[in-house]
């Protein structure tokens, strides 16, 4: 968890009508008590009115509020729609992150805007991507981030089996189908692969370098064949 996110959550926990101990805060945020002491001190020095002391507990002074996020109704509708799409059409990690993001937004927006988060004029149908595709999506996101090569067995468009070792570059969602954009070592060129045709997959320990002419932007600047 980024420190900024932890400090935000710490303030949320202190927004209770009771004193909360450093031990309880440490358990809630999955950090050490020493980290809580340091974070509380830094928040106090930055002007957040935290009362209490080591060994007793902490709370925020009454009347203190985090400044509300300044969203209008259309902006909230856009955020809600995007979060619903992520929750339905991606993997469990991104779905959980979208839910947590909306929870954070709900906790700080003004009261008169909170009903907007419950509106259902914009619905997102559940296309229910398979658990296999969801798992591939999560693994490929990490491989792309870490620039790790990936090996997988694949059913080509013509129905023939194949196996590939690729440099994963990006993921594209076409409405019902996720595809992987990659540099294919077998073809020595760009290829894109439907995630629902991947039979088994393994992220390798081998890393690939960013090479001019083999980047996602290079792919977007040209056409390529679909395997």
Buried (B, 14 or more C-beta within 10 A) or exposed (E): EEEEEBBBBBBBBBBEEEBBBBEBBBEBBEBEBEBBBEBBEEBEEEEBEBBBEEEEBBBBEEEBEEEEBEBEEEEBBEBBBBBBBBBBBBBEEBBEBBBEBBEBBBBBBEEEBEEBBEEEEEEBEEEEBEEBBBBBBBBBBEBBEEBBBBBBBBBBEEEEEBEBBBBBBBBEBEEEBBBBBBBBBEBEEBBBBBBBBBEEBEBEEEEBEEEEEBBBEBBEEEEEEEB
